[in-house]
Amino acid sequence: MSAAAQITPGDITPSKDHKGENFPVASFILRPAHRPVIMAFYRFARSADDVSDHPTLGPEAKLAALETMRASLAGESDADAASAGLRLALAERGLSPAHGFDLLTAFRRDVTQTRYADWAELMDYCRYSAMPVGRFVLDVHGEDRATWPASDALCAALQVINHLQDCAKDYRELDRVYLSGDDMAAAGVGVEALSAPAASPGLRSVIVGMAEKTKALLDRSRPFASQIKDGRLAYEVALIQRLAEDLTARLITRDPLSERVHHRPLDVAGLAILAGIDQIAGRRR
């Protein structure tokens, strides 16, 4: 095996921290006692994401690094600090590493699969790339697993929103296309359309169609915040729901290839106020 193939995740400089994510991560909204283990999970996920997205590592080296993470999370090794750190944080709380193993399944898929045939295949990817995150946070808070279906819908919606926002960047930099292949074929659009400075009418129709499906996911997740017992987590979920609904509406009216879709700080502040109103009204009901 080459020296490049023996690289460990800790050798890779993180691409960003939790403050650079599109949605809140271990924010001040949550109870301080829960933030350390959530941050340990975030560092693990960020490290795995940076491995799978690394611009110069080949597939063999990426899969080897992800296997190092799996072994460290499983307690078979301490070679990766982020994974071993998560393992210890989970053990202190009596939590299972299952959600972390699920995430690694998604990151291995990122290395080996660059196209998605249809919406169902994309949702199967979200089952491993996004849903474990929400389930993990709920487990940390001791919430009822009856909340998982609504959480799964919200997390899948967040994942698709990220894919739609970054569809051109993912194609240009990683040769990955998360748009539904059958929708692109029906619109007569090839993946090369993602390299244009602006979306063609056909590509816009694909993006809008997927945004409409995302709206349906958000309809299913709307009761989620009211199902959560922990008031602080419920408020954060209400905020994320508002952010996701607003971004989805933007994707229906704006072209992510040529227009800004991401939120600015003032946008987030306004939506945070609306989320607070949602929570007050919901709790009173």
N, C-alpha and C positions, 0 to 999 in steps of 0.2 A: 504494500500500500504506500502511496506517495506521502511526502510530508504534508501536502495540502489536505490529503484525505484524513489525516490524523488530528486535524484542528478540533479544538473543543469550543463549545458555545461561549465560554468565558473569554476566548481570544477575540471575539467580535465586539466592536464598539457598539453600544446600543444606538439605534437610529433615532430614538426620542424617549422622553420620559412620560409619566402618566399625565402630566399637564398638557401634553401635545395631542392627546387623543380627542376624537370627535365628541365623545360622551364622557360624563364624570366617572372617575376611577378612584375609589377609596377617598372620596371627597370629605371635607369638614362636616358635611351633612350627617354622615354616619357616626355611630358611637365610636369614640376613640379606642375602646377595647377591641373592636372588630377590625380596625384599619391595618394593624401589622400583618395579620394572616392574609388579608385581601391584597396588600402590597406584595407579599411573598408570591402569591398566585400571579399577580400582574408581572413581576420580574421574570417569573418562569415563562409566562406566555410571550412576553416581549422578546426574551432570548430565543425562544423557539421560532417566533416569527422572523427575527433577524437572520436566523440560520436559513430558513426556507427561502427568504427573499435575497440572500446574499448575491451580489452581482457577479462575482468571479468564481465562487465555489461550484464545482460540478455536482451532479446528482448523487454520485457515490459518496462524496465528502459530506454533503448535506445529510444524507440518510445516516451516515456513521455518527455525525454529531448529534442528531436526534435520538439515535440509539443510546448514546452516552447519557443524554438527558433521561431517557426512560429508565436506564439501569440505576441512575442516581436517585430518581424518584422512588424506585422500587426498593431501594436499600441494598442493591447489589454492588454499589460503587459510591464513591464520593467525588468522582472526577469532575462533575459539574456543580459549581457552587450554588447556582440559582435553584436547581432541582433538589439538591440535598437540603438547602435552606427551606424550601417548600415542604419537603418530607418532614423535617423537624417541626415546622410550624403546625402542620396538620396533626402530627402525633400529640403535640401539646394540647390541642383542642379535641382530640379523639375523633378527627374527621378522616374520611376515606380519601385516598389519592385517585379514585376512579375518574373524577372530572379532569384531572391533569392528564391521565392516560388517554382520555377521549380527545383532548386538545392535540396531543401528539399524533393521533390518527389523522386529524385534519392537516397538520403541517407536513406529514409524510405525503398526503395526497397532493398538497401544493407542489411538492417536488416532482411527482410522477404524473400528474394530470393537469393539463392546461386548458381544456375545453369542457363545457357542460352541455349535454345533449338537449336538456329540457328543464323546466321548472322543478320537476320531481327530483331530478338528479342534483340540482342546486340545493334543494331543501335537505337532501340526504347529507350533503356537504355541511350545511348549517347545523345539522344534528351534532356534528363533532367540532365544528369551528366556533360556534356561537352559543348554542344552548347550554353547554357545560358551564359557561361563565355565570349565567343567571342561576343555574341550579346550585353552583358552588356558593354564591353569595347568600342564597336562601338557606342553605345548610349551615353556613356560618352563623346566621341569625336564628337558627332553630325554628324556621318557618315550616308550616305544614307542606308536605310534598303535593298536596292537592293544588297548590299554586303553580306547579311546574308547567301545565299546558299553556297558561297565559304567559308565563315567563318565556317559554319556548317560542311563542309567537312573536313576542317583543324582540327577543334576541335575534331571531331569524330576520326580522324586519331591519334591525340595525345593521346586520351583516350585508343584506342586499343594498341598503342605502349606501354603505361604504363602497361596495362594488360599483354601483352606478355612478357615484361621485368620481371615482378614480378609474373609470373604465378605460380611458385613453392612456393614462399613466401605466396601468397594469399591463396593457398590451405593448406599449413602447418599451418599457423597462424590463418586463418579466416574461413577455409573450404569453400572458395569461388572459383568458377571456371568460368572464363569469356571466356574460349575457347568454340567454337561452338559445341554444343552437337551432332548435326548431323554429323559434320566432324569427331569427335572423334569416333562415332559409325562406320562410314564408314571405318575408319582406324583400327578398332578393338582395340581401346585404351580406357582403363578405367581411371577414375580420379586418381586412385592410382599411375599411371605412373608419376605423378607430384612429388611424394615423392622420386623418384630415384635420385642418384647423377648426372646422365646425362640422356638426353632425348633419348628414344628409337627411332628407325627409324619411327615408326608409329606416335609418338608424334611430332617428327621433321616435318613430313609431314603436320600435322595439323597447327603447328606454322608457317611454311613457307607459307602454303595456306592462312592463315589469314594475313600474312605480304604482300602477293601479293594483297589481297583485299585492304589493307591499302594503297599500292602504287596507286591503282586506285582512292582512296579518295584524295590523294595528287596531282594526275593529275588534279582533278577537282578544287583543291584549289590553284593551281599554279598562276592563274591570280589575286588572291585576293589582293596581295600587290599593284598591279598597279591600283586597283579600289578605293584605299583609298586616300582621299584628304590630310589628315594630314601626312606630310613627315616623321615625327619621328615615328608615329605609323606604317606607311608603311614599314619603315626600320625594326622595331621590328618584324613585320609579315614576312618579307622576311627572317630574321634570323631564326625565328621559323620554317618556311617552310624548310630551309636548314637543320636545326637540325633534323627535323622529317624525311626528305628523307634519311639522313645519318643513323639514327637509324634503319629505316626500312630495308635499305640495310644490316646492320649488323645482323638484326634478320633473314634474309634469309640465311646468311652464318655462323652465330654463334649460339651456343646452349645456351639459357639464363639460363639453369639449371647448366651448368658447365663452362661457359665462361663469361667474362665481356662484357656487351653490352653498359652500360651507358658511357656517354662522360666524358673525363677528361678535365680540364681547357684549355689545349693547343688545344684540338680538337675544343672546342667552339670558341677559338680565331681565328683559321683558317677559320671556317665556317662563323664567323662574317665578315671577310674580303670579302669572296665570296658573302655574302648577300649584302654588300655595293656595290660591282661591279654589282650585279643584279639590285640594285636600280638605280644606275647611268645609266646603259644601258636602263632600263625600262623607266625612266623619259625622257631620250633623245628620245626614240621611241615615 
